[in-house]
């Protein structure tokens, strides 16, 4: 996979915000994560593939505040499944924005 794309945004415009990005390991998700970090946001990286998230983590960390990793695969989840909160977040954490860039994979 290629390097994380670069996007330029206003520095500091998202300071003190927490942005959760579902699908952060992919191209659009990683670009959104880096752009949000460049703008000063703390980014929660949510995705199914830890190796991809690690790559994005390094790029986000270099661009802004230290991100939070949230590797999560909901395959087989039920409506009553409650995933654990990522380290550094609690159910009462103020998440300012959610990007849902995750793929929907239908059973074959």
Number of C-alpha atoms within 10 A of each C-alpha: 6 5 11 21 14 12 12 10 15 11 15 15 14 19 16 12 19 23 23 23 24 24 23 32 28 20 17 14 24 28 21 23 35 30 24 30 30 25 21 22 26 26 30 25 27 26 25 18 16 16 12 16 22 15 14 26 25 14 21 27 18 14 18 22 18 16 26 20 20 22 20 16 12 11 8 6 10 8 5 6 9 9 10 11 11 16 10 10 14 10 9 6 10 11 15 13 12 13 15 13 19 17 10 6 7 5 4 3
